[in-house]
């Protein structure tokens, strides 16, 4: 993918993520018992979009160290999320 196409894709995913976060929060308000599930969905969507943008930045730097640091950070975030 070219940088323009990747950027448009990330923007589209961010837009969809915002709409899904709104939907999950709305469901959480209507059905309070599902609020915890909605928080988890919102957190995961936010992390995915942020990771995609970070990947785009690391790829633009064309340095292996940026990619290695990103991978280590994402693995640590996922591991700590489930602790």
C-alpha positions in Angstrom: 0.0 0.0 0.0 1.1 3.5 -0.6 1.3 6.0 2.2 -1.8 7.8 0.9 -3.8 4.6 0.7 -2.6 3.5 4.1 -3.4 6.8 5.6 -7.0 6.8 4.2 -7.4 3.2 5.5 -6.3 4.3 9.0 -8.6 7.3 8.9 -11.5 5.1 7.8 -10.9 2.6 10.6 -10.6 5.5 13.1 -14.0 6.8 11.9 -15.6 3.3 12.2 -14.0 2.9 15.6 -15.6 6.1 16.8 -19.0 5.0 15.6 -18.6 1.6 17.3 -17.5 3.3 20.5 -20.6 5.4 20.4 -22.7 2.4 19.8 -21.2 0.4 22.7 -21.5 3.4 25.0 -25.2 3.8 24.0 -25.8 0.1 24.7 -24.1 0.6 28.1 -26.5 3.4 29.0 -29.6 1.5 27.9 -28.5 -1.8 29.4 -26.4 -0.9 32.5 -25.4 -4.5 33.2 -23.4 -4.6 29.9 -21.5 -1.4 30.7 -18.3 -3.4 31.6 -18.4 -5.2 28.3 -18.8 -1.8 26.5 -15.8 -0.4 28.3 -13.7 -3.4 27.2 -14.9 -3.0 23.6 -14.1 0.8 23.6 -10.6 0.1 25.1 -9.8 -2.5 22.5 -11.0 -0.4 19.6 -9.0 2.6 20.9 -5.9 0.4 21.2 -6.3 -1.0 17.7 -6.7 2.4 16.1 -3.7 3.8 18.0 -1.6 0.8 17.1 -2.4 1.2 13.4 -1.4 4.9 13.5 1.8 4.0 15.4 2.6 1.3 12.9 2.2 3.9 10.1 4.6 6.2 11.9 7.1 3.5 12.5 7.0 2.4 8.9 7.6 5.9 7.7 10.8 6.1 9.7 12.3 3.2 7.8 14.3 2.0 10.8 14.2 -1.4 12.3 14.5 -0.1 15.8 11.2 1.8 15.6 9.4 -1.4 14.5 11.1 -3.5 17.3 10.1 -0.9 19.9 6.5 -0.8 18.6 6.2 -4.6 18.7 7.6 -4.8 22.2 5.3 -2.0 23.4 2.2 -3.7 21.9 3.1 -7.1 23.4 3.6 -5.5 26.8 0.3 -3.6 26.5 -1.7 -6.7 25.6 0.0 -8.7 28.3 -0.7 -6.1 31.0 -4.2 -5.6 29.8 -5.1 -9.2 30.7 -3.3 -9.2 34.1 
